[in-house]
Amino acid sequence: MIDEIYNSRIGIIKTDHFSDEWEQTAIPFEESLTEEQIILFHKLCDLQSETAAAEMRAAYKAGFKDGVSMMREVQE
């Protein structure tokens, strides 16, 4: 159930665009790569993004459970 709550909210959570620092660093870097290196770079970026998303889901779940534990403790 916690996953469903997280997944339904994820689309409405405001997120920022890439930072200026990212653009100033990544664009020239990517332009210096060969086609094969660009494919690898994109794959690495995707893997990092998937890992960060999994960590955020886990943290949300843990925080939700912590909140429930605190509410139970207050009720006792």
BELLIN-V552877 format. One line per field, one symbol per residue. burial: I if it has 9 or more other ideal C-beta (glycine too) atoms within 8 Angstrom, else O. Layout:
BEGIN
burial=???
END
This chain:
BEGIN
burial=OIOOIIOOOOOOOOOOOOOOOOIOOIOOIIOOIOOOOIOOIOOOOOOOOOOOOOOOIOOIIOOIIOOOOOOOOOOO
END
